[in-house]
Amino acid sequence: MRLWRKLFEKIISGLDEEKIATVIAFSLSGILLALYFFSG
């Protein structure tokens, strides 16, 4: 989890707010897809 946090912070530091919102939305959709895939 620490690696993911470091990566996330690195990404955020290089982006503006609009891109951050896009990244978060993309990440959440990816997580939901992964949960759906692994549970089904």
PyMOL commands that set and color helices and strands:
alter all, ss='L'
color gray80, all
select helices_A, chain A and resi 2-13+17-39
alter helices_A, ss='H'
color red, helices_A
deselect
rebuild
show_as cartoon
